[in-house]
């Protein structure tokens, strides 16, 4: 997957995590937690660590309904049988998330260099292909894909929200007795993605809010600026379309990130295109 030559690019982007994945329309019949262990054996050379977590669901929001502004990135816990298994690389930078109706791959910043979305896309396609081959070997019927998602999470500690986010820079006040800038801001929006058609085919949700993280040095204060591209299918997604959806997700997210952020922030993140 080659990077589009017209896409903005940065030498030092604040990207901290990227998640790419699919959710099937229903759980794979017969897929139980031991199957995740069997799959682990086939990829254990790349993912030597395993963890069990509570399962989650991302519920596609129909375009006939208003988007859920209260929690655009929320994943409610599911009462369905089975858990979610994490398979993790030795350096903790990559993980696979498996449950009987979801397959995701995450990159997390553990080293300074960001591998860029093109490499992450290729890796996801390879791992998803391995998972589908595993299902076939085990005689498990793969379900149609009902949701495709890409999430970018940026972590920003060296700039205030008004310094890097254009909407946040527009809320300063010139009123006696009130500070010019708000003590706290939380900005979010959901955009419909139409891809040249008159009807929406996907959604792009973005949220920017103060946050805190625990590090080896203590608690780090910063701002989390996240984007999620969600394609709910109509009603399902052909797996062969995923490469094209990856390209669409990258274009929508990177261009929206660039347009929503300030020129001065682009200098900090060393924009090169």
Number of C-alpha atoms within 10 A of each C-alpha: 13 8 15 11 8 9 13 16 19 15 15 16 19 19 18 19 19 22 22 24 20 25 24 19 18 14 18 18 12 12 18 15 17 10 18 21 14 13 17 22 12 13 14 16 11 14 20 14 15 16 10 13 13 12 22 18 16 18 13 17 16 12 14 6 7 9 18 13 13 8 11 18 16 12 12 11 11 13 11 11 11 18 19 21 23 22 26 22 17 13 11 15 14 22 22 24 21 24 26 25 24 23 22 21 25 21 20 17 17 13 10 8 10 19 11 13 19 16 13 20 21 14 13 21 18 11 17 19 13 15 19 15 14 16 17 12 9 14 10 16 13 18 16 19 20 21 23 28 22 24 23 23 20 19 20 20 16 14 13 14 25 18 15 20 22 15 14 20 15 10 13 12 11 10 8 7 6 9 11 12 15 12 6 8 14 11 14 17 14 18 13 16 20 12 12 8 8 8 11 14 17 25 23 22 23 24 19 21 15 18 14 12 11 9 8 6 6 8 10 12 15 18 21 20 24 23 27 24 27 24 24 24 18 10 10 16 20 10 15 8 9 16 15 10 19 21 17 15 25 21 17 18 21 16 14 14 19 18 13 14 19 17 16 11 17 18 13 16 15 14 16 11 10
